[in-house]
Amino acid sequence: MSLGAAGLQPGPITATLALRAATADDYESLFACHTAAFRSHIEQLWGWDEAWQRRDFARLFEAVPPLIVVARGLSCGYLQTMLRADAIHLVNIALLADAREQGIGSQLIARLKQVARNQGADITLAVFRTNARAAAFYTRLGFIAERASDTHDYRRWRQQANRP
């Protein structure tokens, strides 16, 4: 189930940041963003198979419709979320290199936390073990490591532990 119906919907996040629903016309640019954000990690862990990546991305594009991140009027990434029985799961968040280190990711996670609080839900995610930068980002935002596999660290932000 996509989170869109549950609260995180297309629309403004701040005066300069918004989300919009992806369309089929966005597919290639989103795949390029996916490639730019994740290819080096996927290559390290499994190797990059272009045909397989395209099939998997297409499957996920249909199953968990992306929301495009628009900063100052320009598309700069995407995110995908879904509801699970015990949490809102952040499936993917990918920003183009020029959009990183500008607080965009933090603003998106802040909005997701707001939605989670309103729903009484935690937030879960998996981060590639090779992605130290993302791991540090999620640690800074209060995501606690719960378990690990050979390829991923699984983290959770607990809304009950983070009430103001």
Secondary structure as the mmCIF struct_conf table of DSSP 4:
data_model
#
loop_
_struct_conf.conf_type_id
_struct_conf.id
_struct_conf.beg_label_comp_id
_struct_conf.beg_label_asym_id
_struct_conf.beg_label_seq_id
_struct_conf.end_label_comp_id
_struct_conf.end_label_asym_id
_struct_conf.end_label_seq_id
STRN STRN1 SER A 2 SER A 2
HELX_RH_3T_P HELX_RH_3T_P1 LEU A 3 ALA A 6
TURN_TY1_P TURN_TY1_P1 GLY A 7 GLY A 7
BEND BEND1 PRO A 10 PRO A 10
STRN STRN2 GLY A 11 PRO A 12
BEND BEND2 ILE A 13 THR A 16
STRN STRN3 LEU A 17 ALA A 21
HELX_RH_3T_P HELX_RH_3T_P2 ALA A 24 ASP A 26
HELX_RH_AL_P HELX_RH_AL_P1 TYR A 27 LEU A 45
TURN_TY1_P TURN_TY1_P2 TRP A 46 TRP A 46
HELX_RH_AL_P HELX_RH_AL_P2 GLU A 50 ALA A 63
BEND BEND3 VAL A 64 VAL A 64
STRN STRN4 LEU A 67 ALA A 71
TURN_TY1_P TURN_TY1_P3 ARG A 72 GLY A 73
STRN STRN5 LEU A 74 LEU A 83
BEND BEND4 ALA A 85 ASP A 86
STRN STRN6 ALA A 87 LEU A 95
HELX_RH_3T_P HELX_RH_3T_P3 ALA A 97 ALA A 99
TURN_TY1_P TURN_TY1_P4 ARG A 100 GLU A 101
BEND BEND5 GLN A 102 GLY A 103
HELX_RH_AL_P HELX_RH_AL_P3 ILE A 104 GLN A 119
TURN_TY1_P TURN_TY1_P5 GLY A 120 GLY A 120
STRN STRN7 ASP A 122 PHE A 128
TURN_TY1_P TURN_TY1_P6 ARG A 129 THR A 130
HELX_RH_AL_P HELX_RH_AL_P4 ALA A 132 ARG A 140
TURN_TY1_P TURN_TY1_P7 LEU A 141 GLY A 142
HELX_LH_PP_P HELX_LH_PP_P1 PHE A 143 PHE A 143
STRN STRN8 ILE A 144 ALA A 148
BEND BEND6 ASP A 150 THR A 151
STRN STRN9 HIS A 152 TRP A 157
TURN_TY1_P TURN_TY1_P8 GLN A 159 GLN A 159
HELX_RH_3T_P HELX_RH_3T_P4 GLN A 160 ASN A 162
#
